[in-house]
Amino acid sequence: MKSIAALHDVVTPWSDGLEPSAAELDAIEWEMPLIMADVDLLDAEIAVLDRAPSELDERRIRRARRRQLAVRRLLLNQAAAAAAASMPGGAA
């Protein structure tokens, strides 16, 4: 019987381009608060998939939604401020 492992490099060759660029890593780091807020919301929602949510569960979900919206608003405001700062003449 032939081992498929010997042919593995032919099927999926390694490329130096598989690593994320510095710009991509910076973008991920910038979005990390939103990613974590999304994860918290998903955790809260997944916890109640197979049962009726208790009052504590509902508060946890509301808190996670508010945090997600707050982080999203913060990131959008930061992006808008950066875009306005890069405009010629400082026009907003």
N, C-alpha and C positions, 0 to 999 in steps of 0.2 A: 504494500500500500504506500502510495506517495504522500509525503507530507506537504500540505498546502503552505506551511510557514516559509518554505524556501521561495515560493512565488509571491509572497506578500509584498516585497519591495517593488515588484513589477506592477502589481495591481494599484498600489497607492505609493507612488514615489514621494520621498521627502523633499520638500521645497523650502528654501530659506525664506520665502515670502509668507509662511504660515504664521509667523509671529506678528502680533499687532504692532502698529507703528506707534511712535511717541504721541502723535496727535490723537490716535484712537484711544490710547490709554488715558490721556488727559480728558477726553470726552467721557469715558466710562467713569473716571474719578469724579468729574463734575456732576454726572447724573446719579452717582451712588446714593445720595440721600433719597432721591425719588425711587430708586430701585428697592432700597430697604423699606420705604413706606409701602410700596406695592406688595412686598413680601409679607409685611405685617398684616396688611388687609387680607391677603390671600390666606394666611394662617388663621385669622379670625373667622373667615368665611368657611374654610375647610373644616374647622372644628365643629361647626353646627350642621354639616351636610346630612348627617344620619340621625339627627334628633332635633326637637324643637328648641330654638334658642331661649336660654334663660334671660332674665333681666341683665345679669352680668355679661352674658354673651352679646346682647344687643348694645350695651355700653361699649364693650371692647370693639365691636364693628364700627360704631359711630365714631369713636375716638380714632380708629385707624383711618377711616374715610376723611375725617377732618385733618389729620396729620398729612395724609396724601395730598389733599387739596392745598394745604398750606405750603408744603414743599414744592408742589407744582407751580403755585403762584410765585414763590420766591425765585425759583429758577427762571421762570418767564420774565420776571422783573429784572433779574440780573442780565439776561440775554438782551432785553430791550435797552437797558442802560449801556451795555457794551456796544450795541449797534448804534445808539445815539452818539456815544462818545467817538465812534469811528467816522461819523458823518463830517464832511468838510464844513468848516465854519461853526461847528458845535451846535447846529440846528437839531432840534428834537422833533 
